[in-house]
Amino acid sequence: MVSKYQSNPGMEHWMMVKHILKYLQRMRDYMLVYHCNELLPLGYIDLDFQFDRDSRKSTADFVFTLGGGAVSWKSVKQSYIAISTMEFEYVVASEAIKEVVWLHKFLSGLGVVPLVVPSLVPFCDNSGTMTQPKEPRN
């Protein structure tokens, strides 16, 4: 929630950031441990086209999991107004694929994951976006 106020922070936001930093300092010896038989990375994309009635802007979310736990995620209100759901879905999918590339390089570089599937395909809920490249209509 603090990042929402980056452009015009107040004293209460600074106090919250200090609180977060103190918490992180106390938790520095803790770590996430995932136990599973197969460390298969999965990605999920969701969007709300023109969800905000005031600004008519859409919101996009994606999350990538490894062994059932979230390792990377993003939720953002788009800075422009998309003309169609499909246009917006392509923009979001493009951002998610950039994250897939980064995540693959990061996990491979760590060397803790024995084999990361190189062709991770994020799941999305828009069938129009998936069929358009196969059957272009215009």
C-alpha positions as a Markdown table, in Angstrom:
| # | Residue | x | y | z |
|---|---|---|---|---|
| 1 | Met | 0.0 | 0.0 | 0.0 |
| 2 | Val | 2.9 | 2.4 | 0.7 |
| 3 | Ser | 4.0 | 2.3 | -3.0 |
| 4 | Lys | 0.6 | 3.9 | -4.0 |
| 5 | Tyr | 1.8 | 7.2 | -2.4 |
| 6 | Gln | 5.3 | 7.4 | -3.9 |
| 7 | Ser | 4.6 | 10.5 | -6.0 |
| 8 | Asn | 3.4 | 12.5 | -3.0 |
| 9 | Pro | 4.3 | 10.9 | 0.3 |
| 10 | Gly | 3.5 | 12.4 | 3.7 |
| 11 | Met | 4.9 | 11.9 | 7.2 |
| 12 | Glu | 2.6 | 9.0 | 7.9 |
| 13 | His | 3.9 | 7.2 | 4.9 |
| 14 | Trp | 7.5 | 7.7 | 6.0 |
| 15 | Met | 6.6 | 6.3 | 9.4 |
| 16 | Met | 5.0 | 3.3 | 7.7 |
| 17 | Val | 8.2 | 2.7 | 5.6 |
| 18 | Lys | 10.3 | 2.9 | 8.8 |
| 19 | His | 8.0 | 0.3 | 10.4 |
| 20 | Ile | 8.4 | -2.0 | 7.4 |
| 21 | Leu | 12.2 | -1.7 | 7.4 |
| 22 | Lys | 12.3 | -2.5 | 11.1 |
| 23 | Tyr | 10.1 | -5.5 | 10.5 |
| 24 | Leu | 12.4 | -6.7 | 7.7 |
| 25 | Gln | 15.5 | -6.2 | 9.9 |
| 26 | Arg | 13.9 | -8.4 | 12.6 |
| 27 | Met | 13.0 | -11.1 | 10.0 |
| 28 | Arg | 16.3 | -11.2 | 8.1 |
| 29 | Asp | 17.2 | -14.7 | 9.4 |
| 30 | Tyr | 13.9 | -16.1 | 8.2 |
| 31 | Met | 13.4 | -17.6 | 4.8 |
| 32 | Leu | 10.7 | -19.2 | 2.6 |
| 33 | Val | 11.1 | -22.9 | 2.1 |
| 34 | Tyr | 9.1 | -24.8 | -0.5 |
| 35 | His | 8.7 | -28.5 | -0.2 |
| 36 | Cys | 7.2 | -30.4 | -3.1 |
| 37 | Asn | 8.0 | -33.2 | -5.4 |
| 38 | Glu | 8.3 | -31.1 | -8.5 |
| 39 | Leu | 9.4 | -27.4 | -8.7 |
| 40 | Leu | 7.3 | -26.5 | -11.7 |
| 41 | Pro | 6.9 | -22.7 | -12.3 |
| 42 | Leu | 3.4 | -21.6 | -13.2 |
| 43 | Gly | 2.1 | -18.2 | -14.2 |
| 44 | Tyr | -1.4 | -16.7 | -14.0 |
| 45 | Ile | -2.7 | -13.5 | -15.6 |
| 46 | Asp | -5.9 | -11.7 | -14.7 |
| 47 | Leu | -7.3 | -8.4 | -15.8 |
| 48 | Asp | -10.2 | -6.1 | -15.2 |
| 49 | Phe | -10.9 | -4.2 | -18.4 |
| 50 | Gln | -11.9 | -0.6 | -17.7 |
| 51 | Phe | -12.7 | -1.6 | -14.1 |
| 52 | Asp | -12.3 | 1.9 | -12.6 |
| 53 | Arg | -15.5 | 3.7 | -13.6 |
| 54 | Asp | -14.0 | 7.2 | -13.0 |
| 55 | Ser | -10.8 | 6.9 | -15.0 |
| 56 | Arg | -11.9 | 4.0 | -17.4 |
| 57 | Lys | -8.5 | 2.5 | -16.8 |
| 58 | Ser | -7.9 | -1.2 | -16.6 |
| 59 | Thr | -6.1 | -3.1 | -13.9 |
| 60 | Ala | -3.8 | -6.1 | -14.5 |
| 61 | Asp | -2.4 | -8.7 | -12.2 |
| 62 | Phe | -0.1 | -11.6 | -12.6 |
| 63 | Val | 1.6 | -14.0 | -10.3 |
| 64 | Phe | 4.2 | -16.7 | -10.8 |
| 65 | Thr | 4.5 | -19.6 | -8.4 |
| 66 | Leu | 7.2 | -22.2 | -7.8 |
| 67 | Gly | 6.3 | -25.3 | -5.8 |
| 68 | Gly | 2.9 | -23.8 | -5.0 |
| 69 | Gly | 4.3 | -20.6 | -3.4 |
| 70 | Ala | 4.3 | -17.1 | -5.1 |
| 71 | Val | 7.8 | -16.0 | -6.1 |
| 72 | Ser | 6.9 | -13.0 | -8.3 |
| 73 | Trp | 3.8 | -10.9 | -8.8 |
| 74 | Lys | 2.5 | -7.6 | -10.0 |
| 75 | Ser | -0.7 | -5.6 | -9.9 |
| 76 | Val | -1.0 | -2.3 | -11.7 |
| 77 | Lys | -3.5 | 0.1 | -13.0 |
| 78 | Gln | -2.7 | 0.8 | -16.7 |
| 79 | Ser | -1.4 | 4.3 | -17.5 |
| 80 | Tyr | -3.4 | 4.5 | -20.7 |
| 81 | Ile | -6.9 | 3.6 | -21.8 |
| 82 | Ala | -7.1 | 0.4 | -23.9 |
| 83 | Ile | -9.6 | 0.4 | -26.7 |
| 84 | Ser | -10.4 | -3.3 | -26.4 |
| 85 | Thr | -10.1 | -6.2 | -24.0 |
| 86 | Met | -7.9 | -8.0 | -26.5 |
| 87 | Glu | -5.5 | -5.1 | -26.8 |
| 88 | Phe | -5.2 | -4.9 | -23.0 |
| 89 | Glu | -4.7 | -8.6 | -22.7 |
| 90 | Tyr | -1.8 | -8.5 | -25.2 |
| 91 | Val | -0.2 | -5.7 | -23.3 |
| 92 | Val | -0.5 | -7.6 | -20.0 |
| 93 | Ala | 0.7 | -10.8 | -21.5 |
| 94 | Ser | 3.8 | -9.0 | -22.9 |
| 95 | Glu | 4.6 | -7.7 | -19.5 |
| 96 | Ala | 4.1 | -11.1 | -18.0 |
| 97 | Ile | 6.4 | -12.7 | -20.6 |
| 98 | Lys | 9.1 | -10.2 | -19.7 |
| 99 | Glu | 8.8 | -11.4 | -16.1 |
| 100 | Val | 8.9 | -15.0 | -17.2 |
| 101 | Val | 12.3 | -14.4 | -19.0 |
| 102 | Trp | 13.7 | -12.6 | -15.9 |
| 103 | Leu | 12.4 | -15.3 | -13.5 |
| 104 | His | 13.9 | -18.1 | -15.6 |
| 105 | Lys | 17.3 | -16.4 | -15.7 |
| 106 | Phe | 17.1 | -15.6 | -11.9 |
| 107 | Leu | 16.1 | -19.2 | -10.9 |
| 108 | Ser | 18.7 | -20.7 | -13.2 |
| 109 | Gly | 21.4 | -18.4 | -11.8 |
| 110 | Leu | 20.5 | -19.3 | -8.2 |
| 111 | Gly | 21.2 | -23.0 | -9.0 |
| 112 | Val | 18.8 | -24.1 | -6.3 |
| 113 | Val | 16.2 | -25.3 | -8.8 |
| 114 | Pro | 17.4 | -28.5 | -10.5 |
| 115 | Leu | 15.5 | -27.9 | -13.8 |
| 116 | Val | 13.3 | -24.9 | -14.7 |
| 117 | Val | 11.0 | -25.6 | -17.6 |
| 118 | Pro | 12.3 | -23.2 | -20.3 |
| 119 | Ser | 8.9 | -22.7 | -22.0 |
| 120 | Leu | 6.7 | -21.5 | -19.1 |
| 121 | Val | 3.4 | -20.4 | -20.5 |
| 122 | Pro | 1.3 | -18.2 | -18.3 |
| 123 | Phe | -2.4 | -19.1 | -18.0 |
| 124 | Cys | -4.9 | -16.3 | -18.9 |
| 125 | Asp | -8.6 | -16.1 | -19.0 |
| 126 | Asn | -9.2 | -14.5 | -22.4 |
| 127 | Ser | -9.9 | -17.0 | -25.2 |
| 128 | Gly | -10.0 | -14.2 | -27.8 |
| 129 | Thr | -6.4 | -13.3 | -27.1 |
| 130 | Met | -5.4 | -17.0 | -27.5 |
| 131 | Thr | -7.3 | -17.6 | -30.8 |
| 132 | Gln | -6.4 | -14.3 | -32.5 |
| 133 | Pro | -2.9 | -15.3 | -33.6 |
| 134 | Lys | -4.3 | -18.6 | -35.0 |
| 135 | Glu | -7.3 | -17.1 | -36.8 |
| 136 | Pro | -6.7 | -13.4 | -37.5 |
| 137 | Arg | -9.9 | -11.6 | -38.4 |
| 138 | Asn | -8.4 | -8.2 | -39.2 |
